[in-house]
Structure formats: structure tokens, C-alpha cells
Amino acid sequence: MLFGNREREEFAMDCPICHTRDVIEIKHRLPGGIEIDFFSCHRCEEHWWDREGRVVSLKDVLELARKSN
């Protein structure tokens, strides 16, 4: 499947729970320029946040958003 001019497989990520590649990634930029990514698995409905390669809890994401305002 094409994603822009590149193959989607190039961006594929495995779900840490069910190991499928049916994962969506949504990139966010919080106020203050903090970049954070949200991932959601279509197969098992697992979801997680990532910042600079580290998993971040929702509580921490909300705290980052609050502090950056």
C-alpha cells in the first residue's frame, strides 16, 4: 500500500501485545514544541503514547500538556 510516495510498510510498527502491524500512529505537537506520538492497534485495541522512543503514560502526557501551556 502506498503512503504518499513511499510504501506503507516502511512506517509499519508492530503492536507490543498482539504483534500485528495494523497500528495507526498520530503525531502530536504540544504547546511549547513537545512532540509526542499516539499509537493504537486496530486488532486488539491496545494504545500507547511515545516520546523520543520511550513509552509515556497518559497521565504523563496530560502533565506535559498542562506544563507546556
C-alpha positions in Angstrom: 0.0 0.0 0.0 1.3 3.4 -0.9 1.6 6.2 1.7 2.4 9.4 -0.2 5.2 8.3 -2.5 6.5 5.6 -0.1 5.4 2.1 0.8 3.3 2.0 4.0 5.4 -1.0 5.2 8.3 1.4 5.7 6.4 3.0 8.5 4.8 -0.1 10.0 5.0 -0.7 13.7 4.2 -3.9 15.5 1.7 -3.9 18.4 3.6 -4.9 21.6 0.6 -7.0 22.7 -0.7 -8.9 19.6 2.2 -8.3 17.3 0.1 -7.2 14.3 1.1 -4.4 12.0 -2.4 -3.0 12.0 -1.3 0.0 14.1 -2.1 3.7 13.5 0.3 6.4 14.5 -0.8 10.0 15.2 1.9 12.6 15.7 1.1 15.5 18.1 3.0 18.7 18.9 2.1 20.0 22.3 2.3 23.7 23.1 5.9 24.5 23.7 7.0 22.3 20.8 7.0 19.0 22.7 6.5 16.2 20.1 4.6 13.1 21.2 3.1 10.2 19.2 -0.1 8.2 19.9 -0.4 4.6 18.7 -3.5 2.5 18.5 -3.8 -1.2 17.4 -6.9 -1.9 15.3 -6.8 -5.6 16.2 -6.5 -5.7 20.0 -7.3 -2.1 20.7 -4.1 -1.6 22.7 -3.0 2.1 22.7 0.1 3.9 24.0 2.0 7.2 23.8 5.6 7.5 22.9 8.0 10.4 23.4 11.5 10.2 21.9 11.4 6.4 21.8 10.1 5.9 25.3 6.6 4.8 26.3 4.8 7.5 28.2 1.6 7.1 30.4 -1.5 9.1 29.6 -1.1 10.8 33.0 2.4 12.0 31.9 1.1 13.2 28.5 -1.6 15.3 30.3 1.0 16.6 32.7 3.3 17.6 29.8 0.4 19.3 28.0 -0.5 21.2 31.2 3.0 22.3 31.9 3.6 23.5 28.4 0.7 25.9 28.4 
